[in-house]
Amino acid sequence: MAGNSPGQNYNNRPDSALGQALDAWKAAEREIVDGPLRPWLG
């Protein structure tokens, strides 16, 4: 069978979401993102 298994794909999604959320918070903390509002990731 070629490609990734469905289980592995499912496991990668939370990792990607968490990584993007942390990147958004770090950008806000370092004031890289222009704007008065902090990111809301809910």
Beta strands, then each sheet from edge to edge (+ up, - down):
end
